[in-house]
Amino acid sequence: MDRTTGHNIARVLNEALPYIQRFAGKTIVVKFGGNAMIDENLKMCFARNIALMNQVGIHTVVVHGGGPQIGQLLNQLGKESRFVQGMRVTDSETMDVVEMVLGAQVNKSIVTLLSQVGGRAVGLTGKDGGLLRARPLLLEPAKAATNATDLGQVGEVESVNVDILQTLKLGGFIPVIAPVGLGADGRSYNINADLVASAVASVLGAEKLLLLTDTAGILDSEGNLLTGLTPPKINQLVDNGTIYGGMLPKVRCALEAIASGVSSATVLDGRVENSVLLELFTDSGVGTQIVREDS
């Protein structure tokens, strides 16, 4: 190793130290989705990031999506995917595919990756131990399409069994959660992973919620990355149309988590290698951080 490389490594480690000290013993919830779940290099980078966080004493919970993988299998089975307001209409046959893809294929692949790099991960669906109690997600009538208002087995989080997560935390394990919940009617429900991550972060009183996306974060009208946003500023950006489309649900999840006591939430670019570590352990960070007004 030459001297310049050595100095650069030492500088990075020194920069990371105060952040490691700050977050040690705290809980961070990470929603894993988008291209970071598809690209093999990004998947491995993510696994190493999470394992490192766990190794330095940060209690980490991973909640993952899997929409593209579900769509791919449905297509192979000759079943059409239908969406209303960006949510997959989920009949009983589709729900079987959702559970198979999320609970088996995707969840276990993430657990395997984490195990390969030294992480002690435990894979769960929201049905395990009653982790996620779900209720049917109802659309607002004024916004729902007249011929497709019934989403079937699409749900939202009614409650989270925090005891399971606390037990895993005490054992030093990394929970990896597939967003499938169990309803009072005994049916399985497909839940948006951002909603689950926000609910889990809220009940755990997490220090941070990280939402990985396929964008750089929240951009202003000129394409510049915004950060250090408060809820009133977020609402202003929504009202003036700066925040729109697919970013709206993520922002709402972030605001709900912050209102429930989470210190901050960050929408960050999962297409960037090691984006989780860059956000947590560097002065500049990456993505858009949303903080409480009193921060």
Backbone as CSV, one residue per row, in Angstrom:
resi,resn,N_x,N_y,N_z,CA_x,CA_y,CA_z,C_x,C_y,C_z
1,MET,0.846,-1.196,0.000,0.000,0.000,0.000,0.882,1.247,0.000
2,ASP,0.608,2.185,-0.930,1.403,3.409,-0.951,0.893,4.374,0.118
3,ARG,1.696,5.421,0.362,1.378,6.328,1.464,0.071,7.080,1.231
4,THR,-0.182,7.498,0.001,-1.403,8.246,-0.292,-2.652,7.403,-0.021
5,THR,-2.597,6.152,-0.467,-3.734,5.253,-0.213,-3.931,5.053,1.274
6,GLY,-2.841,4.875,1.989,-2.931,4.686,3.431,-3.540,5.887,4.127
7,HIS,-3.122,7.106,3.736,-3.674,8.318,4.328,-5.168,8.436,4.044
8,ASN,-5.573,8.087,2.812,-6.990,8.178,2.451,-7.841,7.211,3.278
9,ILE,-7.328,5.998,3.474,-8.058,5.027,4.284,-8.173,5.521,5.729
10,ALA,-7.054,6.047,6.266,-7.078,6.553,7.644,-8.049,7.724,7.783
11,ARG,-8.109,8.596,6.780,-9.015,9.739,6.823,-10.471,9.276,6.865
12,VAL,-10.783,8.284,6.031,-12.149,7.761,5.998,-12.530,7.141,7.332
13,LEU,-11.626,6.354,7.908,-11.914,5.714,9.187,-12.094,6.741,10.297
14,ASN,-11.255,7.778,10.298,-11.376,8.824,11.306,-12.690,9.590,11.153
15,GLU,-13.097,9.807,9.911,-14.361,10.495,9.669,-15.537,9.660,10.140
16,ALA,-15.410,8.337,10.001,-16.507,7.445,10.385,-16.641,7.288,11.891
17,LEU,-15.537,7.437,12.630,-15.535,7.118,14.051,-16.636,7.806,14.852
18,PRO,-16.807,9.139,14.750,-17.859,9.766,15.575,-19.261,9.277,15.238
19,TYR,-19.477,8.886,13.993,-20.794,8.383,13.597,-21.014,6.970,14.129
20,ILE,-19.950,6.171,14.127,-20.046,4.830,14.719,-20.373,4.954,16.204
21,GLN,-19.698,5.888,16.889,-19.959,6.098,18.302,-21.378,6.606,18.536
22,ARG,-21.853,7.456,17.654,-23.200,8.017,17.802,-24.284,6.959,17.641
23,PHE,-24.102,6.065,16.662,-25.161,5.107,16.342,-25.031,3.773,17.078
24,ALA,-23.884,3.516,17.722,-23.708,2.257,18.449,-24.788,2.122,19.514
25,GLY,-25.443,0.971,19.542,-26.515,0.740,20.498,-27.866,1.249,20.053
26,LYS,-27.916,1.988,18.941,-29.165,2.515,18.418,-29.722,1.552,17.354
27,THR,-30.987,1.757,17.009,-31.640,0.936,15.998,-31.827,1.725,14.716
28,ILE,-31.475,1.105,13.602,-31.683,1.702,12.285,-32.461,0.712,11.435
29,VAL,-33.537,1.180,10.832,-34.366,0.351,9.962,-34.080,0.737,8.521
30,VAL,-33.812,-0.276,7.705,-33.456,-0.050,6.303,-34.467,-0.749,5.397
31,LYS,-35.089,0.023,4.518,-35.947,-0.577,3.500,-35.082,-0.833,2.265
32,PHE,-34.989,-2.098,1.887,-34.141,-2.549,0.784,-35.026,-2.805,-0.427
33,GLY,-34.776,-2.066,-1.507,-35.600,-2.241,-2.699,-34.949,-1.626,-3.921
34,GLY,-35.659,-1.658,-5.034,-35.174,-1.063,-6.265,-34.039,-1.839,-6.895
35,ASN,-33.217,-1.115,-7.644,-32.132,-1.746,-8.390,-31.093,-2.388,-7.482
36,ALA,-31.011,-1.895,-6.241,-30.052,-2.479,-5.293,-30.360,-3.942,-5.009
37,MET,-31.605,-4.366,-5.267,-31.981,-5.758,-5.039,-31.766,-6.633,-6.266
38,ILE,-31.431,-6.016,-7.397,-31.319,-6.745,-8.661,-29.867,-6.891,-9.103
39,ASP,-29.109,-5.801,-9.017,-27.713,-5.795,-9.428,-26.875,-6.598,-8.427
40,GLU,-26.135,-7.589,-8.906,-25.402,-8.486,-8.010,-24.345,-7.765,-7.185
41,ASN,-23.652,-6.816,-7.801,-22.626,-6.074,-7.066,-23.245,-5.213,-5.986
42,LEU,-24.352,-4.543,-6.311,-25.021,-3.701,-5.327,-25.590,-4.534,-4.182
43,LYS,-26.102,-5.716,-4.496,-26.615,-6.603,-3.453,-25.510,-6.983,-2.475
44,MET,-24.354,-7.318,-2.992,-23.245,-7.704,-2.122,-22.754,-6.505,-1.307
45,CYS,-22.700,-5.324,-1.926,-22.317,-4.117,-1.187,-23.286,-3.864,-0.047
46,PHE,-24.567,-4.014,-0.335,-25.585,-3.804,0.696,-25.383,-4.783,1.847
47,ALA,-25.183,-6.047,1.534,-24.994,-7.062,2.573,-23.785,-6.719,3.446
48,ARG,-22.695,-6.307,2.838,-21.496,-5.947,3.611,-21.774,-4.729,4.491
49,ASN,-22.504,-3.747,3.951,-22.845,-2.557,4.736,-23.630,-2.939,5.986
50,ILE,-24.646,-3.787,5.818,-25.492,-4.178,6.941,-24.703,-5.002,7.958
51,ALA,-23.877,-5.914,7.476,-23.073,-6.734,8.380,-22.101,-5.868,9.180
52,LEU,-21.510,-4.865,8.532,-20.592,-3.965,9.230,-21.320,-3.174,10.309
53,MET,-22.505,-2.667,9.972,-23.290,-1.932,10.968,-23.560,-2.795,12.190
54,ASN,-23.952,-4.022,11.953,-24.231,-4.939,13.048,-22.974,-5.222,13.866
55,GLN,-21.842,-5.341,13.186,-20.579,-5.672,13.841,-20.125,-4.563,14.789
56,VAL,-20.437,-3.298,14.451,-19.998,-2.182,15.299,-21.073,-1.784,16.306
57,GLY,-22.075,-2.650,16.479,-23.024,-2.435,17.563,-24.285,-1.685,17.211
58,ILE,-24.556,-1.519,15.925,-25.794,-0.872,15.495,-26.854,-1.946,15.276
59,HIS,-27.970,-1.806,15.929,-29.055,-2.770,15.774,-29.804,-2.453,14.474
60,THR,-29.712,-3.356,13.526,-30.229,-3.096,12.189,-31.382,-4.031,11.866
61,VAL,-32.441,-3.470,11.298,-33.574,-4.243,10.814,-33.731,-3.956,9.330
62,VAL,-33.851,-5.010,8.528,-34.026,-4.867,7.081,-35.452,-5.262,6.710
63,VAL,-36.117,-4.394,5.970,-37.419,-4.706,5.378,-37.235,-4.639,3.868
64,HIS,-37.669,-5.666,3.165,-37.409,-5.680,1.719,-38.696,-5.742,0.910
65,GLY,-38.578,-5.248,-0.319,-39.658,-5.381,-1.283,-39.412,-6.577,-2.189
66,GLY,-39.934,-6.482,-3.404,-39.759,-7.569,-4.367,-40.736,-7.497,-5.517
67,GLY,-41.225,-6.288,-5.808,-42.198,-6.114,-6.878,-41.757,-6.641,-8.229
68,PRO,-40.555,-6.308,-8.698,-40.118,-6.815,-10.004,-40.058,-8.337,-10.056
69,GLN,-39.603,-8.954,-8.976,-39.515,-10.417,-8.941,-40.912,-11.038,-8.965
70,ILE,-41.862,-10.421,-8.275,-43.242,-10.913,-8.298,-43.819,-10.798,-9.700
71,GLY,-43.597,-9.635,-10.320,-44.101,-9.429,-11.674,-43.515,-10.408,-12.672
72,GLN,-42.234,-10.707,-12.508,-41.573,-11.639,-13.419,-42.179,-13.027,-13.322
73,LEU,-42.419,-13.512,-12.104,-42.996,-14.844,-11.947,-44.441,-14.885,-12.429
74,LEU,-45.204,-13.847,-12.145,-46.584,-13.800,-12.637,-46.609,-13.846,-14.161
75,ASN,-45.680,-13.148,-14.785,-45.600,-13.149,-16.242,-45.265,-14.541,-16.763
76,GLN,-44.341,-15.227,-16.078,-43.983,-16.586,-16.487,-45.169,-17.539,-16.355
77,LEU,-46.039,-17.264,-15.372,-47.212,-18.105,-15.168,-48.387,-17.700,-16.054
78,GLY,-48.176,-16.656,-16.840,-49.227,-16.203,-17.745,-50.324,-15.423,-17.051
79,LYS,-50.019,-14.841,-15.885,-51.025,-14.077,-15.140,-50.710,-12.591,-15.234
80,GLU,-51.682,-11.836,-15.656,-51.500,-10.402,-15.860,-51.423,-9.670,-14.526
81,SER,-50.514,-8.706,-14.443,-50.425,-7.852,-13.259,-51.282,-6.614,-13.476
82,ARG,-52.130,-6.310,-12.499,-52.957,-5.104,-12.573,-52.626,-4.194,-11.388
83,PHE,-52.597,-2.892,-11.648,-52.246,-1.932,-10.619,-53.317,-0.846,-10.524
84,VAL,-53.568,-0.405,-9.314,-54.441,0.731,-9.046,-53.685,1.667,-8.114
85,GLN,-53.505,2.907,-8.558,-52.746,3.884,-7.775,-51.383,3.331,-7.363
86,GLY,-50.756,2.595,-8.263,-49.423,2.058,-8.023,-49.378,0.813,-7.171
87,MET,-50.559,0.287,-6.770,-50.590,-0.907,-5.922,-51.090,-2.105,-6.715
88,ARG,-50.418,-3.233,-6.511,-50.761,-4.443,-7.249,-52.075,-5.038,-6.737
89,VAL,-53.050,-5.206,-7.628,-54.280,-5.894,-7.274,-53.924,-7.354,-6.991
90,THR,-54.309,-7.833,-5.798,-53.812,-9.125,-5.320,-54.979,-10.068,-5.005
91,ASP,-55.311,-10.927,-5.970,-56.302,-11.958,-5.695,-55.602,-13.131,-5.013
92,SER,-56.349,-14.196,-4.723,-55.772,-15.300,-3.955,-54.619,-15.968,-4.695
93,GLU,-54.729,-16.113,-6.015,-53.643,-16.727,-6.787,-52.400,-15.840,-6.776
94,THR,-52.605,-14.551,-6.946,-51.473,-13.620,-6.908,-50.833,-13.615,-5.530
95,MET,-51.668,-13.719,-4.484,-51.136,-13.733,-3.122,-50.246,-14.938,-2.901
96,ASP,-50.606,-16.069,-3.480,-49.753,-17.256,-3.365,-48.381,-16.985,-3.965
97,VAL,-48.361,-16.290,-5.107,-47.095,-15.947,-5.762,-46.315,-14.952,-4.905
98,VAL,-47.015,-13.941,-4.367,-46.369,-12.939,-3.515,-45.674,-13.612,-2.327
99,GLU,-46.376,-14.515,-1.666,-45.781,-15.187,-0.507,-44.593,-16.048,-0.898
100,MET,-44.700,-16.716,-2.028,-43.604,-17.568,-2.474,-42.369,-16.736,-2.822
101,VAL,-42.580,-15.638,-3.535,-41.454,-14.816,-3.969,-40.836,-14.063,-2.796
102,LEU,-41.682,-13.375,-2.003,-41.157,-12.561,-0.911,-40.647,-13.412,0.244
103,GLY,-41.464,-14.378,0.680,-41.116,-15.145,1.868,-40.062,-16.201,1.652
104,ALA,-39.967,-16.698,0.438,-38.994,-17.759,0.164,-37.829,-17.239,-0.670
105,GLN,-38.100,-16.891,-1.891,-37.031,-16.528,-2.832,-36.239,-15.308,-2.385
106,VAL,-36.900,-14.167,-2.251,-36.184,-12.913,-1.970,-35.643,-12.896,-0.550
107,ASN,-36.493,-13.217,0.416,-36.079,-13.152,1.809,-34.876,-14.046,2.086
108,LYS,-34.940,-15.277,1.612,-33.850,-16.206,1.902,-32.569,-15.848,1.150
109,SER,-32.706,-15.224,-0.011,-31.495,-14.811,-0.732,-30.771,-13.701,0.020
110,ILE,-31.532,-12.780,0.652,-30.913,-11.716,1.440,-30.245,-12.296,2.685
111,VAL,-30.929,-13.216,3.356,-30.350,-13.867,4.533,-29.060,-14.596,4.158
112,THR,-29.070,-15.252,3.016,-27.881,-15.976,2.565,-26.721,-15.025,2.315
113,LEU,-26.990,-13.912,1.652,-25.938,-12.928,1.382,-25.349,-12.397,2.693
114,LEU,-26.215,-12.059,3.623,-25.734,-11.547,4.909,-24.901,-12.589,5.642
115,SER,-25.317,-13.835,5.569,-24.560,-14.910,6.215,-23.190,-15.086,5.577
116,GLN,-23.122,-14.923,4.268,-21.855,-15.073,3.555,-20.818,-14.050,3.995
117,VAL,-21.282,-12.862,4.399,-20.333,-11.810,4.792,-20.246,-11.660,6.309
118,GLY,-20.746,-12.659,7.039,-20.579,-12.665,8.485,-21.718,-12.070,9.276
119,GLY,-22.839,-11.726,8.621,-23.979,-11.188,9.343,-24.835,-12.295,9.927
120,ARG,-25.383,-12.080,11.106,-26.248,-13.065,11.762,-27.693,-12.660,11.493
121,ALA,-28.210,-13.123,10.373,-29.531,-12.695,9.919,-30.577,-13.774,10.154
122,VAL,-31.801,-13.329,10.438,-32.946,-14.219,10.590,-34.049,-13.722,9.662
123,GLY,-34.498,-14.581,8.752,-35.540,-14.215,7.817,-36.925,-14.437,8.396
124,LEU,-37.816,-13.469,8.191,-39.177,-13.532,8.706,-40.158,-12.984,7.671
125,THR,-41.364,-13.498,7.675,-42.461,-12.762,7.057,-43.266,-12.168,8.203
126,GLY,-44.135,-11.257,7.874,-44.956,-10.652,8.918,-45.913,-11.629,9.575
127,LYS,-46.065,-12.814,8.979,-46.950,-13.828,9.559,-46.261,-14.612,10.668
128,ASP,-44.941,-14.624,10.682,-44.197,-15.397,11.678,-44.367,-14.779,13.057
129,GLY,-44.931,-15.569,13.981,-45.114,-15.081,15.342,-46.076,-13.915,15.448
130,GLY,-46.904,-13.723,14.418,-47.818,-12.578,14.428,-47.084,-11.258,14.380
131,LEU,-45.943,-11.224,13.688,-45.125,-10.008,13.646,-45.897,-8.817,13.100
132,LEU,-46.588,-9.009,11.972,-47.356,-7.917,11.371,-48.827,-8.285,11.319
133,ARG,-49.636,-7.560,12.054,-51.084,-7.703,11.940,-51.549,-6.718,10.860
134,ALA,-52.291,-7.229,9.902,-52.686,-6.411,8.752,-54.195,-6.217,8.711
135,ARG,-54.613,-5.164,8.040,-56.016,-4.954,7.716,-56.096,-4.566,6.245
136,PRO,-57.225,-4.791,5.598,-57.345,-4.458,4.179,-57.090,-2.968,3.936
137,LEU,-56.381,-2.673,2.870,-56.122,-1.284,2.490,-57.286,-0.793,1.643
138,LEU,-57.930,0.261,2.082,-59.093,0.805,1.385,-58.702,2.077,0.652
139,LEU,-59.058,2.162,-0.608,-58.778,3.355,-1.397,-59.817,4.427,-1.127
140,GLU,-59.387,5.658,-1.290,-60.344,6.753,-1.223,-61.213,6.696,-2.470
141,PRO,-62.532,6.658,-2.326,-63.418,6.486,-3.484,-63.200,7.507,-4.578
142,ALA,-62.872,8.721,-4.200,-62.723,9.762,-5.215,-61.526,9.513,-6.110
143,LYS,-60.534,8.754,-5.619,-59.325,8.531,-6.383,-59.307,7.175,-7.074
144,ALA,-60.143,6.267,-6.624,-60.086,4.902,-7.147,-60.724,4.815,-8.522
145,ALA,-60.136,3.987,-9.384,-60.732,3.752,-10.696,-62.064,3.041,-10.512
146,THR,-63.074,3.413,-11.308,-64.426,2.901,-11.096,-64.518,1.398,-11.301
147,ASN,-63.644,0.835,-12.121,-63.737,-0.601,-12.400,-62.675,-1.435,-11.697
148,ALA,-61.932,-0.846,-10.773,-60.859,-1.615,-10.134,-60.609,-1.132,-8.708
149,THR,-61.673,-0.924,-7.925,-61.509,-0.407,-6.566,-61.121,-1.500,-5.579
150,ASP,-61.418,-2.759,-5.916,-61.110,-3.856,-5.003,-59.678,-4.324,-5.225
151,LEU,-58.819,-4.075,-4.248,-57.418,-4.470,-4.367,-57.181,-5.901,-3.926
152,GLY,-58.219,-6.551,-3.423,-58.052,-7.922,-2.956,-57.235,-7.970,-1.683
153,GLN,-56.220,-8.817,-1.659,-55.430,-9.026,-0.439,-54.235,-8.078,-0.357
154,VAL,-54.538,-6.800,-0.489,-53.560,-5.739,-0.264,-53.886,-5.106,1.077
155,GLY,-52.885,-4.970,1.927,-53.158,-4.498,3.269,-52.284,-3.350,3.712
156,GLU,-52.553,-2.907,4.912,-51.711,-1.930,5.596,-51.457,-2.455,7.001
157,VAL,-50.469,-1.876,7.666,-50.076,-2.378,8.980,-51.055,-1.896,10.035
158,GLU,-51.627,-2.842,10.758,-52.482,-2.506,11.891,-51.667,-2.472,13.174
159,SER,-50.744,-3.422,13.337,-49.889,-3.439,14.531,-48.639,-4.269,14.248
160,VAL,-47.606,-4.027,15.043,-46.337,-4.751,14.945,-46.050,-5.397,16.292
161,ASN,-45.746,-6.688,16.287,-45.379,-7.400,17.515,-43.913,-7.108,17.816
162,VAL,-43.691,-6.118,18.635,-42.337,-5.660,18.891,-41.531,-6.674,19.689
163,ASP,-42.196,-7.573,20.437,-41.466,-8.533,21.280,-40.533,-9.416,20.452
164,ILE,-40.988,-9.818,19.261,-40.155,-10.660,18.396,-38.878,-9.930,18.018
165,LEU,-39.026,-8.672,17.625,-37.867,-7.895,17.191,-36.923,-7.609,18.351
166,GLN,-37.468,-7.368,19.516,-36.618,-7.117,20.679,-35.835,-8.370,21.066
167,THR,-36.467,-9.532,20.942,-35.771,-10.786,21.243,-34.591,-10.993,20.297
168,LEU,-34.819,-10.743,19.010,-33.740,-10.887,18.033,-32.646,-9.850,18.277
169,LYS,-33.043,-8.653,18.651,-32.071,-7.597,18.954,-31.162,-8.010,20.106
170,LEU,-31.746,-8.543,21.177,-30.957,-8.967,22.331,-29.988,-10.082,21.971
171,GLY,-30.362,-10.901,20.968,-29.479,-11.977,20.539,-28.449,-11.554,19.519
172,GLY,-28.471,-10.283,19.132,-27.498,-9.786,18.163,-27.808,-10.178,16.729
173,PHE,-29.077,-10.530,16.460,-29.465,-10.945,15.111,-29.989,-9.769,14.287
174,ILE,-29.921,-9.920,12.980,-30.443,-8.939,12.038,-31.767,-9.472,11.488
175,PRO,-32.906,-8.924,11.885,-34.174,-9.364,11.298,-34.280,-8.905,9.843
176,VAL,-34.680,-9.812,8.981,-34.922,-9.492,7.565,-36.389,-9.810,7.309
177,ILE,-37.188,-8.777,7.080,-38.640,-8.913,7.088,-39.228,-8.808,5.686
178,ALA,-40.007,-9.822,5.302,-40.794,-9.771,4.069,-42.153,-9.168,4.403
179,PRO,-42.631,-8.199,3.617,-43.838,-7.435,3.976,-45.145,-8.152,3.662
180,VAL,-45.358,-9.257,4.320,-46.614,-10.007,4.222,-47.201,-10.081,5.621
181,GLY,-48.447,-9.625,5.784,-49.075,-9.606,7.094,-50.249,-10.556,7.187
182,LEU,-50.672,-10.807,8.408,-51.808,-11.688,8.658,-52.973,-10.867,9.160
183,GLY,-54.133,-11.034,8.513,-55.319,-10.300,8.917,-56.117,-11.027,9.978
184,ALA,-57.042,-10.297,10.608,-57.919,-10.906,11.608,-58.817,-11.960,10.983
185,ASP,-58.994,-11.865,9.656,-59.813,-12.844,8.935,-59.044,-14.107,8.573
186,GLY,-57.765,-14.177,8.997,-56.949,-15.345,8.714,-56.316,-15.350,7.343
187,ARG,-56.517,-14.269,6.571,-55.948,-14.201,5.227,-54.601,-13.475,5.256
188,SER,-53.766,-13.809,4.279,-52.492,-13.115,4.108,-52.721,-11.821,3.338
189,TYR,-51.910,-10.810,3.651,-52.031,-9.522,2.974,-50.662,-9.042,2.492
190,ASN,-50.646,-8.565,1.269,-49.476,-7.979,0.634,-49.402,-6.514,1.058
191,ILE,-48.322,-6.139,1.734,-48.192,-4.776,2.267,-46.993,-4.087,1.610
192,ASN,-47.152,-2.821,1.288,-46.048,-2.039,0.735,-44.876,-2.026,1.715
193,ALA,-43.672,-2.309,1.218,-42.500,-2.430,2.090,-42.145,-1.115,2.777
194,ASP,-42.393,0.020,2.126,-42.135,1.306,2.774,-43.022,1.479,3.998
195,LEU,-44.303,1.072,3.870,-45.222,1.160,4.997,-44.743,0.301,6.166
196,VAL,-44.286,-0.906,5.849,-43.805,-1.806,6.895,-42.558,-1.232,7.563
197,ALA,-41.626,-0.732,6.773,-40.393,-0.169,7.337,-40.708,1.003,8.253
198,SER,-41.636,1.856,7.837,-42.017,3.000,8.660,-42.655,2.547,9.969
199,ALA,-43.551,1.561,9.890,-44.224,1.066,11.097,-43.234,0.409,12.052
200,VAL,-42.300,-0.378,11.511,-41.306,-1.049,12.343,-40.390,-0.019,13.008
201,ALA,-39.946,0.979,12.248,-39.093,2.024,12.817,-39.820,2.770,13.934
202,SER,-41.112,2.988,13.751,-41.895,3.722,14.750,-42.002,2.953,16.053
203,VAL,-42.361,1.669,15.989,-42.570,0.911,17.229,-41.247,0.649,17.947
204,LEU,-40.147,0.610,17.200,-38.841,0.374,17.824,-38.193,1.660,18.324
205,GLY,-38.786,2.812,17.999,-38.155,4.076,18.362,-36.795,4.214,17.715
206,ALA,-36.712,3.870,16.438,-35.433,3.835,15.725,-34.789,5.214,15.641
207,GLU,-33.477,5.207,15.592,-32.730,6.451,15.406,-32.901,6.961,13.985
208,LYS,-32.884,6.042,13.011,-33.001,6.445,11.613,-33.814,5.420,10.828
209,LEU,-34.485,5.924,9.817,-35.148,5.104,8.813,-34.502,5.426,7.474
210,LEU,-33.990,4.402,6.796,-33.370,4.579,5.489,-34.249,3.914,4.431
211,LEU,-34.633,4.667,3.405,-35.471,4.159,2.330,-34.672,4.182,1.035
212,LEU,-34.214,3.009,0.578,-33.437,2.935,-0.655,-34.371,3.038,-1.863
213,THR,-33.975,3.846,-2.832,-34.779,4.067,-4.031,-33.884,3.984,-5.265
214,ASP,-34.491,4.239,-6.414,-33.735,4.297,-7.669,-33.562,5.734,-8.144
215,THR,-33.600,6.673,-7.210,-33.350,8.073,-7.531,-32.333,8.621,-6.526
216,ALA,-31.785,9.789,-6.854,-30.771,10.384,-5.980,-31.357,10.850,-4.659
217,GLY,-32.672,11.056,-4.625,-33.341,11.590,-3.447,-34.419,12.542,-3.900
218,ILE,-34.706,13.551,-3.090,-35.687,14.574,-3.465,-34.944,15.714,-4.145
219,LEU,-35.374,16.045,-5.342,-34.714,17.075,-6.148,-35.592,18.310,-6.246
220,ASP,-34.956,19.479,-6.346,-35.732,20.697,-6.568,-36.056,20.840,-8.048
221,SER,-36.671,21.942,-8.435,-37.127,22.121,-9.810,-35.981,22.188,-10.814
222,GLU,-34.766,22.442,-10.318,-33.594,22.516,-11.197,-32.763,21.239,-11.151
223,GLY,-33.253,20.246,-10.459,-32.551,18.969,-10.407,-31.488,18.871,-9.337
224,ASN,-31.471,19.813,-8.406,-30.490,19.780,-7.324,-31.024,18.955,-6.157
225,LEU,-30.136,18.210,-5.527,-30.522,17.366,-4.410,-30.806,18.211,-3.176
226,LEU,-31.941,17.949,-2.541,-32.320,18.651,-1.326,-32.077,17.752,-0.119
227,THR,-31.711,18.349,1.004,-31.550,17.569,2.228,-31.783,18.473,3.427
228,GLY,-31.830,17.879,4.619,-32.096,18.649,5.818,-33.498,19.227,5.833
229,LEU,-34.453,18.488,5.270,-35.823,18.988,5.160,-36.624,18.668,6.417
230,THR,-37.495,19.586,6.803,-38.401,19.386,7.927,-39.801,19.076,7.392
231,PRO,-40.682,18.544,8.216,-42.045,18.255,7.744,-42.747,19.442,7.092
232,PRO,-42.691,20.670,7.662,-43.338,21.791,6.970,-42.752,22.047,5.575
233,LYS,-41.448,21.910,5.432,-40.818,22.116,4.128,-41.250,21.025,3.158
234,ILE,-41.345,19.781,3.656,-41.817,18.691,2.809,-43.231,18.982,2.318
235,ASN,-44.097,19.420,3.220,-45.477,19.725,2.828,-45.525,20.838,1.794
236,GLN,-44.638,21.800,1.930,-44.566,22.889,0.950,-44.149,22.361,-0.415
237,LEU,-43.179,21.452,-0.434,-42.703,20.881,-1.697,-43.769,19.998,-2.344
238,VAL,-44.599,19.357,-1.525,-45.707,18.574,-2.064,-46.743,19.506,-2.674
239,ASP,-47.066,20.580,-1.957,-48.095,21.508,-2.413,-47.711,22.204,-3.721
240,ASN,-46.402,22.499,-3.887,-46.004,23.201,-5.117,-45.619,22.257,-6.252
241,GLY,-45.778,20.940,-6.026,-45.560,19.973,-7.095,-44.134,19.520,-7.269
242,THR,-43.208,19.973,-6.396,-41.815,19.520,-6.500,-41.718,18.032,-6.164
243,ILE,-42.453,17.616,-5.151,-42.533,16.201,-4.806,-43.833,15.650,-5.373
244,TYR,-43.716,14.632,-6.198,-44.912,14.097,-6.855,-44.680,12.630,-7.209
245,GLY,-45.721,11.988,-7.723,-45.604,10.626,-8.255,-45.155,9.632,-7.209
246,GLY,-44.222,8.769,-7.616,-43.781,7.674,-6.767,-43.027,8.110,-5.519
247,MET,-42.570,9.371,-5.492,-41.871,9.850,-4.299,-42.849,10.167,-3.167
248,LEU,-44.105,10.447,-3.492,-45.079,10.836,-2.475,-45.280,9.763,-1.398
249,PRO,-45.495,8.496,-1.767,-45.679,7.483,-0.710,-44.464,7.336,0.201
250,LYS,-43.263,7.435,-0.372,-42.059,7.316,0.450,-41.960,8.470,1.442
251,VAL,-42.270,9.661,0.962,-42.204,10.831,1.837,-43.236,10.728,2.949
252,ARG,-44.427,10.247,2.618,-45.461,10.096,3.648,-45.012,9.089,4.714
253,CYS,-44.392,7.996,4.277,-43.881,7.005,5.233,-42.814,7.624,6.134
254,ALA,-41.941,8.429,5.546,-40.895,9.092,6.320,-41.505,10.041,7.344
255,LEU,-42.502,10.823,6.938,-43.140,11.770,7.842,-43.873,11.056,8.981
256,GLU,-44.517,9.942,8.665,-45.216,9.180,9.703,-44.228,8.633,10.728
257,ALA,-43.081,8.158,10.262,-42.074,7.637,11.189,-41.543,8.746,12.095
258,ILE,-41.261,9.895,11.514,-40.742,11.017,12.299,-41.779,11.493,13.313
259,ALA,-43.046,11.541,12.898,-44.111,11.947,13.819,-44.253,10.970,14.978
260,SER,-43.827,9.725,14.763,-43.927,8.689,15.803,-42.689,8.625,16.691
261,GLY,-41.704,9.490,16.439,-40.546,9.541,17.315,-39.221,9.167,16.698
262,VAL,-39.217,8.680,15.441,-37.954,8.379,14.773,-37.195,9.689,14.547
263,SER,-35.908,9.698,14.828,-35.146,10.946,14.791,-35.026,11.530,13.394
264,SER,-34.783,10.683,12.406,-34.660,11.183,11.037,-34.924,10.054,10.058
265,ALA,-35.260,10.440,8.841,-35.469,9.478,7.754,-34.744,9.991,6.530
266,THR,-34.155,9.069,5.772,-33.405,9.465,4.584,-33.858,8.654,3.387
267,VAL,-34.161,9.362,2.304,-34.418,8.732,1.017,-33.100,8.759,0.262
268,LEU,-32.519,7.576,0.009,-31.202,7.552,-0.607,-31.142,6.636,-1.819
269,ASP,-30.140,6.873,-2.627,-30.001,6.208,-3.921,-29.359,4.839,-3.756
270,GLY,-30.182,3.796,-3.905,-29.655,2.445,-3.797,-28.803,2.023,-4.970
271,ARG,-28.736,2.851,-6.022,-27.900,2.535,-7.180,-26.437,2.883,-6.930
272,VAL,-26.167,3.573,-5.839,-24.803,3.974,-5.491,-24.181,2.908,-4.589
273,GLU,-23.007,2.433,-4.946,-22.337,1.427,-4.122,-22.102,1.961,-2.710
274,ASN,-22.398,1.128,-1.732,-22.157,1.451,-0.324,-22.925,2.697,0.130
275,SER,-24.100,2.931,-0.460,-24.861,4.135,-0.126,-25.256,4.172,1.342
276,VAL,-25.506,3.009,1.945,-25.897,2.986,3.355,-24.757,3.485,4.235
277,LEU,-23.555,2.994,4.006,-22.414,3.442,4.811,-22.083,4.905,4.533
278,LEU,-22.196,5.327,3.283,-21.920,6.722,2.947,-22.894,7.654,3.661
279,GLU,-24.138,7.232,3.771,-25.138,8.055,4.466,-24.873,8.098,5.960
280,LEU,-24.510,6.981,6.545,-24.378,6.908,7.996,-23.054,7.446,8.514
281,PHE,-21.961,7.169,7.790,-20.636,7.346,8.371,-19.783,8.432,7.709
282,THR,-20.369,9.281,6.879,-19.587,10.379,6.297,-20.254,11.712,6.614
283,ASP,-19.453,12.779,6.568,-19.966,14.112,6.888,-21.007,14.584,5.879
284,SER,-20.794,14.264,4.614,-21.689,14.768,3.572,-22.954,13.927,3.435
285,GLY,-22.838,12.614,3.676,-23.986,11.733,3.500,-24.412,11.667,2.049
286,VAL,-25.468,10.925,1.789,-26.047,10.865,0.442,-27.562,10.861,0.600
287,GLY,-28.237,11.294,-0.425,-29.696,11.266,-0.392,-30.280,12.467,0.328
288,THR,-31.575,12.400,0.586,-32.328,13.483,1.224,-32.703,13.080,2.636
289,GLN,-32.186,13.828,3.602,-32.516,13.557,4.998,-33.688,14.426,5.421
290,ILE,-34.650,13.806,6.104,-35.816,14.504,6.627,-35.723,14.431,8.142
291,VAL,-35.805,15.586,8.813,-35.594,15.629,10.255,-36.777,16.328,10.938
292,ARG,-36.904,16.082,12.221,-37.932,16.782,12.996,-37.585,18.267,13.097
293,GLU,-38.587,19.101,13.318,-38.357,20.536,13.418,-37.461,20.897,14.584
294,ASP,-37.495,20.074,15.652,-36.719,20.402,16.836,-35.306,19.829,16.791
295,SER,-34.895,19.243,15.627,-33.560,18.635,15.538,-32.491,19.708,15.416
